[in-house]
């Protein structure tokens, strides 16, 4: 048998794509910053020893911890290793629970016990949290009493109650929510035997989606509200299906002003029953399906909607758990190289604000048995080391410098939250294109917040 070529998602077109991506990262994810330090009277503070280190990017690199505490058959040591990896690499975590798990009785208050440990972990480690998801119209995601509801119209008071209960408990803590999930995936799910209940409002109707967003906005007035769809990237070879998804989002945004960003899932698997190697593409989506050039075309189609794009679920090409037959796979080294290119491409796009890794542990929380950063036996895989190299080294800023005679520090760095140290004094500052110049008074005992003459939006 001939040896398969090493596949990292690059073909000749993708080589050009990645060169442009590196240029965009320099243009859109970095800026020149000036920090001016003065004393309490506004006089410059020259010769101060200043240290700045990026703690987290303005771009949200995230991971799914929703299954770490709730998935069986995983050694505790592996769970702890995965959480350490999450803490080291990611500033955002996905948590949340299906409606079916939090309201077992029709008139009962919600029970949040299943997700409390992961929420507590996230808060203790100062992570931002996104909630997945509020409304998902599949039978397994709806409460066990769903058959007692006679018609779609009869669901609306229960939807209102569910969102009100969720907001009352989590709005002070969680600031982003997947409001509706997989609105257009019903046909694919029917093929898997997951028929949506006929008595539930049809999420594939944008007017239904808009009505749910109106309810969500009443209860989460300051939150980021997301419609999330599973639109596989190779879909660019099926323009009608891709266009239908784009049309849905556009119509939803026309009907309601409360859509904050577009959410998409990007799970990469081979076609069901197909053995085509990943480097040869997909039988439906074509030979370029898993290349960076093809993925860029897909991403840019969604950019035309005009809202930020959040990639809320991602895994690299992987074998799927449900298949018992022989299926294509990449080596651990190929997965690491492919994902390095994918993260670079995504990070370069100014309209993308978030990328969430779905599998911290191989196979834990879904189909991707090769997709984790940590193996089931707790080993940190090449994928972990590749992402660490990107997020904590290549895309990292750390400087040690002395203020000039004007009390200023000038440097080029990535946008995000920085730890600022002067002697034994510490504070945090946020730097991005709208906060490029900060004026910070420094007293003997503290670094004060930026002055009003600092640059703001």
Secondary structure as a PSIPRED ss2 file (coil, helix, strand):
# PSIPRED VFORMAT (PSIPRED V4.0)

   1 X C   1.000  0.000  0.000
   2 X C   1.000  0.000  0.000
   3 X C   1.000  0.000  0.000
   4 X C   1.000  0.000  0.000
   5 X C   1.000  0.000  0.000
   6 X C   1.000  0.000  0.000
   7 X C   1.000  0.000  0.000
   8 X C   1.000  0.000  0.000
   9 X C   1.000  0.000  0.000
  10 X C   1.000  0.000  0.000
  11 X C   1.000  0.000  0.000
  12 X H   0.000  1.000  0.000
  13 X H   0.000  1.000  0.000
  14 X H   0.000  1.000  0.000
  15 X H   0.000  1.000  0.000
  16 X H   0.000  1.000  0.000
  17 X H   0.000  1.000  0.000
  18 X H   0.000  1.000  0.000
  19 X H   0.000  1.000  0.000
  20 X H   0.000  1.000  0.000
  21 X H   0.000  1.000  0.000
  22 X H   0.000  1.000  0.000
  23 X H   0.000  1.000  0.000
  24 X H   0.000  1.000  0.000
  25 X H   0.000  1.000  0.000
  26 X H   0.000  1.000  0.000
  27 X H   0.000  1.000  0.000
  28 X H   0.000  1.000  0.000
  29 X C   1.000  0.000  0.000
  30 X E   0.000  0.000  1.000
  31 X E   0.000  0.000  1.000
  32 X E   0.000  0.000  1.000
  33 X E   0.000  0.000  1.000
  34 X E   0.000  0.000  1.000
  35 X E   0.000  0.000  1.000
  36 X E   0.000  0.000  1.000
  37 X E   0.000  0.000  1.000
  38 X E   0.000  0.000  1.000
  39 X C   1.000  0.000  0.000
  40 X C   1.000  0.000  0.000
  41 X C   1.000  0.000  0.000
  42 X C   1.000  0.000  0.000
  43 X C   1.000  0.000  0.000
  44 X E   0.000  0.000  1.000
  45 X C   1.000  0.000  0.000
  46 X C   1.000  0.000  0.000
  47 X C   1.000  0.000  0.000
  48 X C   1.000  0.000  0.000
  49 X E   0.000  0.000  1.000
  50 X E   0.000  0.000  1.000
  51 X E   0.000  0.000  1.000
  52 X E   0.000  0.000  1.000
  53 X E   0.000  0.000  1.000
  54 X E   0.000  0.000  1.000
  55 X E   0.000  0.000  1.000
  56 X E   0.000  0.000  1.000
  57 X E   0.000  0.000  1.000
  58 X C   1.000  0.000  0.000
  59 X C   1.000  0.000  0.000
  60 X E   0.000  0.000  1.000
  61 X E   0.000  0.000  1.000
  62 X E   0.000  0.000  1.000
  63 X E   0.000  0.000  1.000
  64 X E   0.000  0.000  1.000
  65 X C   1.000  0.000  0.000
  66 X C   1.000  0.000  0.000
  67 X C   1.000  0.000  0.000
  68 X C   1.000  0.000  0.000
  69 X C   1.000  0.000  0.000
  70 X C   1.000  0.000  0.000
  71 X C   1.000  0.000  0.000
  72 X C   1.000  0.000  0.000
  73 X C   1.000  0.000  0.000
  74 X C   1.000  0.000  0.000
  75 X C   1.000  0.000  0.000
  76 X H   0.000  1.000  0.000
  77 X H   0.000  1.000  0.000
  78 X H   0.000  1.000  0.000
  79 X H   0.000  1.000  0.000
  80 X H   0.000  1.000  0.000
  81 X H   0.000  1.000  0.000
  82 X H   0.000  1.000  0.000
  83 X H   0.000  1.000  0.000
  84 X H   0.000  1.000  0.000
  85 X H   0.000  1.000  0.000
  86 X H   0.000  1.000  0.000
  87 X H   0.000  1.000  0.000
  88 X H   0.000  1.000  0.000
  89 X H   0.000  1.000  0.000
  90 X C   1.000  0.000  0.000
  91 X C   1.000  0.000  0.000
  92 X E   0.000  0.000  1.000
  93 X E   0.000  0.000  1.000
  94 X E   0.000  0.000  1.000
  95 X E   0.000  0.000  1.000
  96 X C   1.000  0.000  0.000
  97 X C   1.000  0.000  0.000
  98 X C   1.000  0.000  0.000
  99 X H   0.000  1.000  0.000
 100 X H   0.000  1.000  0.000
 101 X H   0.000  1.000  0.000
 102 X H   0.000  1.000  0.000
 103 X C   1.000  0.000  0.000
 104 X C   1.000  0.000  0.000
 105 X C   1.000  0.000  0.000
 106 X C   1.000  0.000  0.000
 107 X C   1.000  0.000  0.000
 108 X C   1.000  0.000  0.000
 109 X C   1.000  0.000  0.000
 110 X C   1.000  0.000  0.000
 111 X C   1.000  0.000  0.000
 112 X C   1.000  0.000  0.000
 113 X H   0.000  1.000  0.000
 114 X H   0.000  1.000  0.000
 115 X H   0.000  1.000  0.000
 116 X H   0.000  1.000  0.000
 117 X H   0.000  1.000  0.000
 118 X H   0.000  1.000  0.000
 119 X H   0.000  1.000  0.000
 120 X H   0.000  1.000  0.000
 121 X H   0.000  1.000  0.000
 122 X H   0.000  1.000  0.000
 123 X H   0.000  1.000  0.000
 124 X H   0.000  1.000  0.000
 125 X C   1.000  0.000  0.000
 126 X C   1.000  0.000  0.000
 127 X C   1.000  0.000  0.000
 128 X E   0.000  0.000  1.000
 129 X E   0.000  0.000  1.000
 130 X E   0.000  0.000  1.000
 131 X E   0.000  0.000  1.000
 132 X C   1.000  0.000  0.000
 133 X C   1.000  0.000  0.000
 134 X C   1.000  0.000  0.000
 135 X E   0.000  0.000  1.000
 136 X C   1.000  0.000  0.000
 137 X C   1.000  0.000  0.000
 138 X C   1.000  0.000  0.000
 139 X H   0.000  1.000  0.000
 140 X H   0.000  1.000  0.000
 141 X H   0.000  1.000  0.000
 142 X C   1.000  0.000  0.000
 143 X C   1.000  0.000  0.000
 144 X C   1.000  0.000  0.000
 145 X C   1.000  0.000  0.000
 146 X H   0.000  1.000  0.000
 147 X H   0.000  1.000  0.000
 148 X H   0.000  1.000  0.000
 149 X C   1.000  0.000  0.000
 150 X C   1.000  0.000  0.000
 151 X C   1.000  0.000  0.000
 152 X H   0.000  1.000  0.000
 153 X H   0.000  1.000  0.000
 154 X H   0.000  1.000  0.000
 155 X H   0.000  1.000  0.000
 156 X H   0.000  1.000  0.000
 157 X H   0.000  1.000  0.000
 158 X H   0.000  1.000  0.000
 159 X H   0.000  1.000  0.000
 160 X H   0.000  1.000  0.000
 161 X H   0.000  1.000  0.000
 162 X H   0.000  1.000  0.000
 163 X H   0.000  1.000  0.000
 164 X H   0.000  1.000  0.000
 165 X H   0.000  1.000  0.000
 166 X H   0.000  1.000  0.000
 167 X H   0.000  1.000  0.000
 168 X H   0.000  1.000  0.000
 169 X H   0.000  1.000  0.000
 170 X H   0.000  1.000  0.000
 171 X C   1.000  0.000  0.000
 172 X C   1.000  0.000  0.000
 173 X C   1.000  0.000  0.000
 174 X C   1.000  0.000  0.000
 175 X C   1.000  0.000  0.000
 176 X E   0.000  0.000  1.000
 177 X E   0.000  0.000  1.000
 178 X E   0.000  0.000  1.000
 179 X E   0.000  0.000  1.000
 180 X E   0.000  0.000  1.000
 181 X E   0.000  0.000  1.000
 182 X C   1.000  0.000  0.000
 183 X C   1.000  0.000  0.000
 184 X C   1.000  0.000  0.000
 185 X C   1.000  0.000  0.000
 186 X H   0.000  1.000  0.000
 187 X H   0.000  1.000  0.000
 188 X H   0.000  1.000  0.000
 189 X H   0.000  1.000  0.000
 190 X H   0.000  1.000  0.000
 191 X H   0.000  1.000  0.000
 192 X C   1.000  0.000  0.000
 193 X C   1.000  0.000  0.000
 194 X C   1.000  0.000  0.000
 195 X C   1.000  0.000  0.000
 196 X C   1.000  0.000  0.000
 197 X C   1.000  0.000  0.000
 198 X C   1.000  0.000  0.000
 199 X C   1.000  0.000  0.000
 200 X C   1.000  0.000  0.000
 201 X C   1.000  0.000  0.000
 202 X C   1.000  0.000  0.000
 203 X C   1.000  0.000  0.000
 204 X C   1.000  0.000  0.000
 205 X C   1.000  0.000  0.000
 206 X H   0.000  1.000  0.000
 207 X H   0.000  1.000  0.000
 208 X H   0.000  1.000  0.000
 209 X H   0.000  1.000  0.000
 210 X H   0.000  1.000  0.000
 211 X H   0.000  1.000  0.000
 212 X H   0.000  1.000  0.000
 213 X H   0.000  1.000  0.000
 214 X H   0.000  1.000  0.000
 215 X H   0.000  1.000  0.000
 216 X H   0.000  1.000  0.000
 217 X H   0.000  1.000  0.000
 218 X H   0.000  1.000  0.000
 219 X H   0.000  1.000  0.000
 220 X C   1.000  0.000  0.000
 221 X C   1.000  0.000  0.000
 222 X C   1.000  0.000  0.000
 223 X C   1.000  0.000  0.000
 224 X E   0.000  0.000  1.000
 225 X E   0.000  0.000  1.000
 226 X E   0.000  0.000  1.000
 227 X E   0.000  0.000  1.000
 228 X E   0.000  0.000  1.000
 229 X E   0.000  0.000  1.000
 230 X E   0.000  0.000  1.000
 231 X C   1.000  0.000  0.000
 232 X C   1.000  0.000  0.000
 233 X H   0.000  1.000  0.000
 234 X H   0.000  1.000  0.000
 235 X H   0.000  1.000  0.000
 236 X H   0.000  1.000  0.000
 237 X H   0.000  1.000  0.000
 238 X C   1.000  0.000  0.000
 239 X H   0.000  1.000  0.000
 240 X H   0.000  1.000  0.000
 241 X H   0.000  1.000  0.000
 242 X H   0.000  1.000  0.000
 243 X H   0.000  1.000  0.000
 244 X H   0.000  1.000  0.000
 245 X H   0.000  1.000  0.000
 246 X H   0.000  1.000  0.000
 247 X H   0.000  1.000  0.000
 248 X H   0.000  1.000  0.000
 249 X H   0.000  1.000  0.000
 250 X H   0.000  1.000  0.000
 251 X H   0.000  1.000  0.000
 252 X H   0.000  1.000  0.000
 253 X H   0.000  1.000  0.000
 254 X H   0.000  1.000  0.000
 255 X H   0.000  1.000  0.000
 256 X C   1.000  0.000  0.000
 257 X C   1.000  0.000  0.000
 258 X C   1.000  0.000  0.000
 259 X C   1.000  0.000  0.000
 260 X C   1.000  0.000  0.000
 261 X E   0.000  0.000  1.000
 262 X E   0.000  0.000  1.000
 263 X E   0.000  0.000  1.000
 264 X E   0.000  0.000  1.000
 265 X E   0.000  0.000  1.000
 266 X E   0.000  0.000  1.000
 267 X E   0.000  0.000  1.000
 268 X E   0.000  0.000  1.000
 269 X E   0.000  0.000  1.000
 270 X C   1.000  0.000  0.000
 271 X C   1.000  0.000  0.000
 272 X C   1.000  0.000  0.000
 273 X C   1.000  0.000  0.000
 274 X C   1.000  0.000  0.000
 275 X C   1.000  0.000  0.000
 276 X C   1.000  0.000  0.000
 277 X C   1.000  0.000  0.000
 278 X H   0.000  1.000  0.000
 279 X H   0.000  1.000  0.000
 280 X H   0.000  1.000  0.000
 281 X C   1.000  0.000  0.000
 282 X E   0.000  0.000  1.000
 283 X C   1.000  0.000  0.000
 284 X C   1.000  0.000  0.000
 285 X C   1.000  0.000  0.000
 286 X E   0.000  0.000  1.000
 287 X C   1.000  0.000  0.000
 288 X C   1.000  0.000  0.000
 289 X C   1.000  0.000  0.000
 290 X C   1.000  0.000  0.000
 291 X C   1.000  0.000  0.000
 292 X H   0.000  1.000  0.000
 293 X H   0.000  1.000  0.000
 294 X H   0.000  1.000  0.000
 295 X H   0.000  1.000  0.000
 296 X H   0.000  1.000  0.000
 297 X H   0.000  1.000  0.000
 298 X H   0.000  1.000  0.000
 299 X H   0.000  1.000  0.000
 300 X H   0.000  1.000  0.000
 301 X H   0.000  1.000  0.000
 302 X H   0.000  1.000  0.000
 303 X H   0.000  1.000  0.000
 304 X C   1.000  0.000  0.000
 305 X C   1.000  0.000  0.000
 306 X C   1.000  0.000  0.000
 307 X C   1.000  0.000  0.000
 308 X C   1.000  0.000  0.000
 309 X E   0.000  0.000  1.000
 310 X E   0.000  0.000  1.000
 311 X E   0.000  0.000  1.000
 312 X E   0.000  0.000  1.000
 313 X E   0.000  0.000  1.000
 314 X E   0.000  0.000  1.000
 315 X E   0.000  0.000  1.000
 316 X E   0.000  0.000  1.000
 317 X E   0.000  0.000  1.000
 318 X E   0.000  0.000  1.000
 319 X C   1.000  0.000  0.000
 320 X E   0.000  0.000  1.000
 321 X C   1.000  0.000  0.000
 322 X C   1.000  0.000  0.000
 323 X C   1.000  0.000  0.000
 324 X C   1.000  0.000  0.000
 325 X C   1.000  0.000  0.000
 326 X C   1.000  0.000  0.000
 327 X C   1.000  0.000  0.000
 328 X C   1.000  0.000  0.000
 329 X C   1.000  0.000  0.000
 330 X C   1.000  0.000  0.000
 331 X C   1.000  0.000  0.000
 332 X H   0.000  1.000  0.000
 333 X H   0.000  1.000  0.000
 334 X H   0.000  1.000  0.000
 335 X H   0.000  1.000  0.000
 336 X H   0.000  1.000  0.000
 337 X H   0.000  1.000  0.000
 338 X H   0.000  1.000  0.000
 339 X H   0.000  1.000  0.000
 340 X H   0.000  1.000  0.000
 341 X H   0.000  1.000  0.000
 342 X H   0.000  1.000  0.000
 343 X H   0.000  1.000  0.000
 344 X H   0.000  1.000  0.000
 345 X H   0.000  1.000  0.000
 346 X H   0.000  1.000  0.000
 347 X H   0.000  1.000  0.000
 348 X H   0.000  1.000  0.000
 349 X C   1.000  0.000  0.000
 350 X C   1.000  0.000  0.000
 351 X C   1.000  0.000  0.000
 352 X E   0.000  0.000  1.000
 353 X E   0.000  0.000  1.000
 354 X E   0.000  0.000  1.000
 355 X E   0.000  0.000  1.000
 356 X E   0.000  0.000  1.000
 357 X E   0.000  0.000  1.000
 358 X C   1.000  0.000  0.000
 359 X C   1.000  0.000  0.000
 360 X C   1.000  0.000  0.000
 361 X E   0.000  0.000  1.000
 362 X C   1.000  0.000  0.000
 363 X C   1.000  0.000  0.000
 364 X C   1.000  0.000  0.000
 365 X C   1.000  0.000  0.000
 366 X C   1.000  0.000  0.000
 367 X C   1.000  0.000  0.000
 368 X E   0.000  0.000  1.000
 369 X C   1.000  0.000  0.000
 370 X C   1.000  0.000  0.000
 371 X C   1.000  0.000  0.000
 372 X C   1.000  0.000  0.000
 373 X C   1.000  0.000  0.000
 374 X E   0.000  0.000  1.000
 375 X C   1.000  0.000  0.000
 376 X C   1.000  0.000  0.000
 377 X C   1.000  0.000  0.000
 378 X C   1.000  0.000  0.000
 379 X C   1.000  0.000  0.000
 380 X E   0.000  0.000  1.000
 381 X C   1.000  0.000  0.000
 382 X H   0.000  1.000  0.000
 383 X H   0.000  1.000  0.000
 384 X H   0.000  1.000  0.000
 385 X H   0.000  1.000  0.000
 386 X H   0.000  1.000  0.000
 387 X H   0.000  1.000  0.000
 388 X H   0.000  1.000  0.000
 389 X H   0.000  1.000  0.000
 390 X H   0.000  1.000  0.000
 391 X H   0.000  1.000  0.000
 392 X H   0.000  1.000  0.000
 393 X H   0.000  1.000  0.000
 394 X H   0.000  1.000  0.000
 395 X C   1.000  0.000  0.000
 396 X C   1.000  0.000  0.000
 397 X C   1.000  0.000  0.000
 398 X E   0.000  0.000  1.000
 399 X E   0.000  0.000  1.000
 400 X E   0.000  0.000  1.000
 401 X E   0.000  0.000  1.000
 402 X E   0.000  0.000  1.000
 403 X C   1.000  0.000  0.000
 404 X C   1.000  0.000  0.000
 405 X C   1.000  0.000  0.000
 406 X C   1.000  0.000  0.000
 407 X C   1.000  0.000  0.000
 408 X E   0.000  0.000  1.000
 409 X E   0.000  0.000  1.000
 410 X E   0.000  0.000  1.000
 411 X E   0.000  0.000  1.000
 412 X E   0.000  0.000  1.000
 413 X E   0.000  0.000  1.000
 414 X E   0.000  0.000  1.000
 415 X C   1.000  0.000  0.000
 416 X E   0.000  0.000  1.000
 417 X E   0.000  0.000  1.000
 418 X E   0.000  0.000  1.000
 419 X E   0.000  0.000  1.000
 420 X E   0.000  0.000  1.000
 421 X E   0.000  0.000  1.000
 422 X E   0.000  0.000  1.000
 423 X C   1.000  0.000  0.000
 424 X C   1.000  0.000  0.000
 425 X E   0.000  0.000  1.000
 426 X E   0.000  0.000  1.000
 427 X E   0.000  0.000  1.000
 428 X E   0.000  0.000  1.000
 429 X E   0.000  0.000  1.000
 430 X E   0.000  0.000  1.000
 431 X E   0.000  0.000  1.000
 432 X C   1.000  0.000  0.000
 433 X C   1.000  0.000  0.000
 434 X C   1.000  0.000  0.000
 435 X C   1.000  0.000  0.000
 436 X C   1.000  0.000  0.000
 437 X E   0.000  0.000  1.000
 438 X E   0.000  0.000  1.000
 439 X E   0.000  0.000  1.000
 440 X E   0.000  0.000  1.000
 441 X E   0.000  0.000  1.000
 442 X E   0.000  0.000  1.000
 443 X C   1.000  0.000  0.000
 444 X C   1.000  0.000  0.000
 445 X C   1.000  0.000  0.000
 446 X C   1.000  0.000  0.000
 447 X E   0.000  0.000  1.000
 448 X E   0.000  0.000  1.000
 449 X E   0.000  0.000  1.000
 450 X E   0.000  0.000  1.000
 451 X C   1.000  0.000  0.000
 452 X C   1.000  0.000  0.000
 453 X C   1.000  0.000  0.000
 454 X C   1.000  0.000  0.000
 455 X C   1.000  0.000  0.000
 456 X C   1.000  0.000  0.000
 457 X C   1.000  0.000  0.000
